[in-house]
Amino acid sequence: MSDPLDLVFAALADPTRRAILAMLLEDDMAVTDVAEPFEMSLAAISKHLNILSRAGLISQERRGRVKWCKLEPGALKGASVWMQGFGQFEPVNLDAFERFLNAELPGETYE
């Protein structure tokens, strides 16, 4: 899968990855902080982060000995433009994305 749009939609298909994106709406986070709320290994979280990174939805950088993750908000532009082509969808923005995540993941707060 090398088409950027395919990579974005494949990354968004997983609820764990959507939850990670919602967490990163607030601020950059260390990988260990991203992993904390999930009941899975750090290796499994790293795989999710790599998928998000390959899709361009996040970037990762090493600061000293700690690896940090940052949301790349412009990465959803291609998906937004594609969906707008159907004439049934509003442009995607981060506020709407946050409301969507809050609705899809009840009990979690991303505000």
C-alpha positions in Angstrom: 0.0 0.0 0.0 1.9 3.1 -1.1 -0.9 5.6 -2.1 -0.9 8.3 0.6 -4.7 8.3 0.8 -4.8 4.5 1.3 -2.2 4.8 4.1 -4.3 7.5 5.9 -7.5 5.6 5.7 -5.8 2.3 6.8 -4.3 4.1 9.8 -7.6 5.6 10.8 -9.4 2.2 10.5 -8.0 1.1 13.9 -9.6 2.4 17.1 -6.3 2.4 19.0 -4.7 4.6 16.4 -7.7 7.0 16.4 -7.4 7.2 20.2 -3.7 8.0 19.9 -4.5 10.8 17.5 -7.1 12.1 19.9 -4.5 12.1 22.7 -2.0 14.0 20.5 -4.6 16.7 19.8 -3.7 18.2 23.2 0.1 18.2 22.9 3.2 16.4 21.9 3.7 13.2 24.0 6.5 10.9 24.8 6.0 7.3 23.5 5.8 5.9 27.0 3.1 8.5 27.9 1.2 7.5 24.7 1.4 3.8 25.8 0.3 4.4 29.4 -3.5 4.2 29.0 -3.5 1.1 26.8 -3.4 -2.5 27.9 -0.8 -3.6 25.4 3.0 -3.8 25.2 5.2 -0.9 24.3 6.2 -2.8 21.2 2.5 -3.0 20.1 2.1 0.8 20.7 5.3 1.4 18.7 3.8 -0.6 15.7 0.7 1.6 15.9 2.9 4.7 16.0 4.9 3.6 13.0 1.7 3.1 11.0 0.5 6.6 11.9 3.9 8.0 11.1 4.1 6.2 7.7 0.6 7.7 6.9 2.0 11.1 7.8 -0.5 11.6 10.6 2.2 12.0 13.2 5.9 12.7 13.3 8.3 11.2 15.8 11.6 12.7 17.0 14.1 11.9 19.5 14.8 14.5 22.3 17.7 13.2 24.3 16.8 9.6 25.2 13.1 10.1 24.8 11.1 9.6 21.6 8.3 12.1 21.2 5.2 12.0 19.0 3.5 15.0 17.4 0.3 15.3 15.5 0.6 16.4 11.9 -2.8 18.2 11.3 -2.2 18.8 7.6 -2.1 15.1 7.0 -5.9 14.8 6.8 -6.1 17.4 4.0 -5.9 14.8 1.3 -8.6 12.6 2.9 -10.8 15.7 3.4 -10.4 16.8 -0.2 -11.2 13.3 -1.4 -14.4 13.1 0.7 -15.5 16.6 -0.4 -15.5 15.2 -4.0 -18.6 13.4 -3.1 -20.3 16.7 -2.1 -21.8 15.2 1.0 -19.1 16.0 3.6 -17.9 19.1 5.3 -14.2 19.9 5.2 -12.3 18.1 7.9 -10.9 20.2 10.7 -9.3 19.3 14.0 -12.2 20.6 16.1 -14.7 18.4 14.1 -12.3 15.5 14.3 -12.1 15.9 18.1 -15.9 15.9 18.4 -16.0 12.8 16.2 -13.5 11.0 18.5 -15.5 12.0 21.6 -18.6 10.5 20.0 -16.9 7.3 18.8 -15.0 6.7 22.1 -17.5 7.4 24.9 -16.0 7.8 28.3 -12.8 9.3 26.9 -12.4 13.0 27.0 -10.1 14.7 24.4 -10.9 18.3 25.1 
